[in-house]
Every structure is written in C-alpha cells, then in structure tokens.
Amino acid sequence: MSFDPDRVTTVTFDSYSTLVDVDAVEAALAAHPGVDAPEPISRTWRERSMQYTLVGNHTGTYEPFYEVNRDALEYALEAHGVEATENEREEILSAYHELDVFDDVRGSIERLRRGGYDCYVLSNGNPEMLASMVEHAEIDDLLADTISADELETFKPDPDLYRHAAGRTGTPIEEVAHVSALWFDVQGASHAGMQGVWLDRNGTPWEPFGDEPELVCAGLEEVADRLGC
C-alpha cells in the first residue's frame, strides 16, 4: 500500500529511537567502572527489553516499561560479566530520563503543527518516562498529548494499543500516520489500520518478514515534507 498524505489528519510518534536516541545510554554504562565496552551491553539491554515486552504480550505478564528496562539491564550486565549493585544499576537506568534528542525533532514537529496536524507520542514507555522524555526534549508545547502502553497494560505491536491511540486522539484510525524507527511498531500500526511510516535514520534494510511500510523516511524533516508542511 502506498502512502496517502491526503488521508492523514493526526501524526503519532514512537519515542525511543524515533525522537530520542537510546544509544545515549552507552555513556551511562561507560561511567560504570566495571564496563570496558558499553556498546554490546547496550545492545543486549535493548534487545532483551524488546523481547520481554513481546513475550509479556503473549503470556499475560505485564510490568511498566521502566520495570521491564530494569530487568533487561540486570540481565545485560550479568550476561557480559559486569557486577553492579542495585544502586549502580538504578543510576544507569536513570539515563532513560535524559536521553539525547535527535536534532530534527522540534523543528519537524513545529512544521507539522503549522500544517494543521495534531501530534502525539504513542509509546511503550510508562507515563513517568514519557513525561521526563517530553520535558527533556522540550516539545511539551508541541504535542497534543502522550499515549502510553500502560493505559492498556499491553505493549506494541498489539493492535488494541493502536486502536486505543486512535480513540484517544479522536481520529479515525485510517487518518493516523504512525512514525517509528522500530520495524515491528510500523507493522503493528499498519496492521491495525494506520499508515505506517518507518523512520530509517541509519540506512538499514527493511525486514523481509511481513508487510512493507507505507512510507520510508530518512528523518523527520522528510516526514514533514511528504505531508506538505
């Protein structure tokens, strides 16, 4: 299915890897004296976090995303042979409240707002995480609201979460474009009836599994361009 900008009235954004850079947690890991190579630990942490949410959806096991991240960090450190106290793990975990914001975020959302689009964040993050992310990114004045998976106690790509988001925005689901750097999030949005926009910041190949996105953009400025802003 091709992207139809004329159908879009509302834009939802994923948070982590889309608006803020989760790779910034490597600095928090590097500050721990037992960590020599933060990148593989960060990768394991992120992978386990996503896997836990997917497994939780199918087993009926729910924890707020911050707790999921805590569990994933504990596993990642142990898997890489790094000893850390509970307080040290909490200090590393707190990096999620101050992740680096991608340079194109504020300007692009401003353009979309001027173009008449309502903009929301739709994220697995629990409300406290989203509040700190929005504040740190300095985009609270541009967003109509944030929508958390915690409201349904289920994670992406559960189609009920995208339908819930459409209802929260007061928008017919087919008029929502969901922008995400996560392939399974894009597929989940498209499957539920939104137009899925894959934000491919790094020029990576699309997954051969499942449907293709309605639109692929290299950055948020391109999303604004395609929506005529």
QUIRAHU-V581642 format. One line per field, one symbol per residue. phi: phi as a letter, one per 40 degrees, with the letter a starting at -180 (. if undefined). psi: psi as a letter, one per 20 degrees, with the letter a starting at -180 (. if undefined). burial: 1 if it has 16 or more other C-alpha atoms within 10 Angstrom, else 0. A space follows every 50 residues. Layout:
phi=???
psi=???
burial=???
This chain:
phi=.ccbccccbbbbbcccgbcbcccccdccccccccbcbccccdccdcccdc cccccdccbgbbbddccdcccccdcccccbgbcaccccccccdcdccbcc cccccccccdcccccgccbbbbacdcdccccccccccfbccbccabbbdc cbfabcbdcccccccccccgbdcccbbbbacbcccccccccchcccbccb cbgccccccgccccabbcacccccdccgb
psi=pqpnhiipiqpqprfpighqoiiiihhhghiphiohnhghggggggghgg hghgghhiikopqqhhhghgghggggghhjkppprghhghgghihiilqp pqhjfghghgggghijpppqpoqhqrhhghghggghiljhiiphrqpqhh hilqrqkphhhhhgggghikpphijppppqipghgghggghiiropopnn hjkqqqpipaqqqhqpqirhhhghghjk.
burial=00100001111111111111111111011101001001101101110111 01110110000111110111111111100001010000100110111111 10001101111110001111111111101100110110000110111111 00111111111111110010111111111111111111111111111111 00000000000111111011111100101
